[in-house]
C-alpha cells in the first residue's frame, strides 16, 4: 500500500467507524461494542431455539450432499484438516530459503497453490451453511449487528424498525468488500504513521475507549503490533527484510516456537530418565500415554527418525530380529571396523 492508503485506513481504524457509499447514498457503520455483540448473540440464540423443530438440513448431512454434487470429497476434508500444519511447513521453507532465490520462488509457488485450493474448498464447504439451523442463526446475529450499526446522512439508524430491509444484502456486500485483510493490517502495523501513535500513547488509552470496547479492527491492529514488538525484542530477531515479508516472518516465528516446544519436551523427558546417562547412543523411555509417546518421538532428529522407520520395516517383514542384525547396527559395525583398520595401517 502507498502512504495515502495507509493513512486512510489508519484514520478509519482510529475513528472506530467506516463511511461508505451504497446505492448512491452515504452511510456510516459504527463498529459494534461488547454490549451490542452480546445482544446479537442472545437474539440469535432465541431465534435458534424457536426454530429448532423446523425442517433444517443437519450439519452432518451437509457433507453428504456436497459429495453427491461433486463439490466435496474425503480428500477435501483431509486437505483442510492438514492445511494449517502444511502451510506452516511451507512458511518455514520460505524463511529457511529466504536468501536462496531459486528455492524461495518454488516455495512461494507452492504457498500460492495451497491457498487457492484452500480458498476454493472453504467456499464449497460453506455453500450450504444458510440452510442449516446454525447457519441461519449466524445470519440473524450478523444482520442484527448491521441493523444496529448503520447510520444514514442524518446520523439516524438506517434500518430502524425494519425499514429499507431490501438494502440489507447490498450493504452487507459493501461492508464485506471493504474488510481489511490480515496482510493489510500487518502493513499498517509496520508503518511509520501508526508507530507514531503506538509509541506515544499508553495502549489502554490508545483508542479513547476501554479495551473491552475496542473495535475488531483496533484489536487486530494492536495484536499485530505487539507481535512485531515482541519479535524485535527476541534475542534471535530476524532481519528487517524478513519483517517486511509476511510468510517469511511467520516462518521465523514458527521455527522459534518449534525450537522452544522441542526444548520443553526434551527437559520434560530428561526428568523421566534414571539419572545421568553420559554419552549413551540410544535411550529407551516408557511413555505413559500416546501423547507422551509422540512427545518423546519428536525429540529424535531426522536421521534418528529415518533409522526408526527403517527398523520398523525390517521387523514387520521378519517378525523377530536380533539387534545385531538391524541394518543401522550393521552399518555402524562396518564403519567401526573400517576405522580400526585405518588406524592400524596408520600405525604401520
LINWOFEN-V326646 format. One record per backbone hydrogen bond with DSSP energy under -1.0 kcal/mol. NH is the residue of the N-H (numbers start at 1). CO is the residue of the C=O. Records with the same first field share a line. If there is no record, write none. Layout:
NH: CO, CO
//
This chain:
6: 2
7: 3
8: 4
9: 5
10: 6
11: 7
12: 8
13: 9
14: 10
15: 11
16: 12
18: 29
20: 27
22: 25
25: 22
27: 20
28: 151
29: 18
30: 149
31: 16
37: 33
38: 34
39: 35
40: 36
41: 37
42: 38
43: 39
44: 40
45: 41
46: 42
47: 43
48: 44
49: 45
50: 46
54: 51
56: 54
57: 131
61: 58
65: 61
66: 62
67: 63
68: 64
69: 65
70: 67
71: 66
77: 73
78: 74
79: 75
80: 76
81: 77
82: 78
86: 82
87: 83
88: 84
89: 85
90: 86
91: 87
92: 88
93: 89
94: 90
95: 91
96: 92
97: 93
98: 95
100: 97
104: 100
105: 101
106: 102
107: 103
108: 104
109: 105
110: 106
111: 107
112: 108
113: 109
114: 110
115: 111
116: 112
117: 113
118: 114
119: 115
120: 116
121: 117
122: 118
123: 119
124: 120
125: 121
126: 122
127: 124
129: 126
131: 128
132: 129
136: 132
137: 133
138: 134
139: 135
140: 136
141: 137
142: 138
143: 139
144: 140
145: 141
146: 142
147: 143
148: 144
149: 146
150: 146
151: 28
152: 156
155: 152
158: 150
162: 159
163: 160
167: 164
168: 165
171: 167
172: 168
173: 169
174: 170
175: 171
176: 172
177: 173
178: 174
179: 176
185: 181
186: 182
187: 183
188: 184
189: 185
190: 186
191: 188
195: 191
196: 192
198: 194
199: 195
205: 202
206: 203
213: 210
214: 211
219: 215
220: 216
221: 217
222: 218
223: 219
224: 220
225: 221
226: 222
227: 223
228: 224
229: 225
230: 226
231: 227
232: 228
233: 229
237: 234
243: 239
244: 240
245: 242
249: 245
250: 246
251: 247
252: 248
253: 249
254: 250
255: 251
256: 252
257: 253
258: 254
259: 255
260: 256
261: 257
262: 258
263: 259
264: 260
265: 261
266: 262
267: 263
268: 264
269: 265
270: 266
271: 267
272: 269
275: 273
280: 277
293: 289
294: 290
295: 291
296: 292
297: 293
298: 294
299: 296
300: 297
305: 301
306: 302
307: 303
308: 304
309: 305
310: 306
311: 307
312: 308
313: 309
314: 310
315: 311
316: 312
317: 313
318: 314
319: 315
320: 318
325: 322
326: 323
330: 326
331: 327
332: 328
333: 329
334: 330
335: 331
336: 332
337: 333
338: 334
339: 335
340: 336
341: 337
342: 338
343: 339
344: 340
345: 341
346: 342
347: 343
348: 344
//
